[in-house]
Amino acid sequence: MSRLYMARNPKVAARSLDGEMMIMSGRDSTLFTLNKTATILWQSADGTTPLDEIVDRRICTEFEVEPTEALRDAETLARELASHEILQLSEEPIPPHSTVAGESRAGESK
Amino acid sequence: MSGLLQEMTEKAQRLNIPFNVQLDLTYRCNERCVHCYLDHDDHGEMTTAEIKHLMDEMAEAGVFILTLSGGEIFLRKDFFELLEHARRLMFCVKLKTNALMIREREAARIRDLGVESVQISIYSHRPEVHDGITLIPGSLKRSIDAIRFLKSQGLRVIIANVLMRQNMQDYPGVRALAEEMGVECTLDPTITPMMDGNRSILDLGVDQGTLRQVFRDTALVGDADEFCAIPAPAGESELESTPCSAGHTACYVSPYGEVFPCVQFPLPTGNVRQQRFVDIWRDSDRMKEVRSIRLKDLTTCPSCTHAGTCTRCPGLAYLEGNMRGPSSQDCEKSFARTGIPSANMLAKKDAAATQARNLVQIRTLSNLASVSA
């Protein structure tokens, strides 16, 4: 079975406002706010950690959810975020962007 | 403003987060616009390292929208280094520029860095008028070329047109130009006094007749009757409302590190060279004072017919001498829109009448002159 890798689209703008992640699309300036699961995906989307590992380490530990179901839901969510060009998806690890590298937990204010 | 952006801005206000900051990178400029409020000398701009550090602090404080402006931002040799840093911190970056230095290569780089929008000042579709305002021959052509380069990269471009006596008949031409190029266009009749308090450039502002014409132009305002309707008196909620976002969710930082509530509100609240940005934002007594003012606290405005709908700018009021006072330019706008003078205009008229009566009394003393003759 192929694995899915996610990277943050470097063209979006992002900031956490009191724990609520705001993302502005680089395509058309549409603003999104992410729910808790989507925020975890966003924060974990480093291009090198496969989705199943993220689900296993961060989603199943956070929510009481069966791993297969969690992975299916996470993949649906990741594809939806990709359709808005918030995430990039690939079946291969995604190298860091050359001009604006997304940093770990990008867009989070402290 | 979109519903979600409005919601996020309101949340930022509740949490006292500086959601939206304008950072001027320089006051130096390659144009000499006749209405400009800035002194274009360099009095010690922040260094590259200082600005990057400030951006780090802003990201930490929760700033989301970062507008980079000036002066002319492209005169900073480190401009792209700073822009890259800002985008690495994932700010929603907006640029304000005259675009004279933007060619194909710069436009492509701006696109690659994910800039949200680029605002460019265009004062007329006629070179003799635009260049007569910027005082730079050929500047209209160069700015328009840049708009086309940016558009060809798929970037969002906004033309900003300041209305003044020199170009008051040209705004339909600028709008047509914007439409032809497929870019947005804004029109603003506000002239800002010089930052040192000099108000002489206010003479460039358009007269009442032109303002009335603009406010009844359906291409600009939609339903002119609705836009110019006599406003309902301000209710309880309006009297409790805050005047604008300055100091509430927005602030301005000068090239020298000074923090003000807004670019048009030069009340010094601190300097990021001496204090952390977030400490100035949260703890400056002056910022707190600005934040505390409600419509009901103003000196003249609460009783004004226009209180509920006026665009009163507290910064312009401050530049007139009292941040709790009226802003005469906004009184003029309300009057032009509705035909009803503001409370401030009526008070000034009363004061002038009183002064005239006093003069008449002095004249009656001419008897003294005849006695002494």
Chai-1 contact restraints between the chains, C-beta under 6 A:
chainA,res_idxA,chainB,res_idxB,connection_type,confidence,min_distance_angstrom,max_distance_angstrom,comment,restraint_id
A,K11,B,G114,contact,1.0,0.0,6.0,A-B,restraint_1
A,A13,B,M90,contact,1.0,0.0,6.0,A-B,restraint_2
A,A13,B,C92,contact,1.0,0.0,6.0,A-B,restraint_3
A,A14,B,M90,contact,1.0,0.0,6.0,A-B,restraint_4
A,R15,B,F64,contact,1.0,0.0,6.0,A-B,restraint_5
A,L17,B,K11,contact,1.0,0.0,6.0,A-B,restraint_6
A,D18,B,L15,contact,1.0,0.0,6.0,A-B,restraint_7
A,M22,B,M8,contact,1.0,0.0,6.0,A-B,restraint_8
A,M24,B,C92,contact,1.0,0.0,6.0,A-B,restraint_9
A,G26,B,G114,contact,1.0,0.0,6.0,A-B,restraint_10
A,S29,B,E116,contact,1.0,0.0,6.0,A-B,restraint_11
A,L31,B,L4,contact,1.0,0.0,6.0,A-B,restraint_12
A,L31,B,L5,contact,1.0,0.0,6.0,A-B,restraint_13
A,T99,B,D112,contact,1.0,0.0,6.0,A-B,restraint_14
A,V100,B,R87,contact,1.0,0.0,6.0,A-B,restraint_15
A,V100,B,R88,contact,1.0,0.0,6.0,A-B,restraint_16
A,A106,B,M90,contact,1.0,0.0,6.0,A-B,restraint_17
A,G107,B,M90,contact,1.0,0.0,6.0,A-B,restraint_18
A,S109,B,E60,contact,1.0,0.0,6.0,A-B,restraint_19
A,S109,B,G62,contact,1.0,0.0,6.0,A-B,restraint_20
A,K110,B,E60,contact,1.0,0.0,6.0,A-B,restraint_21
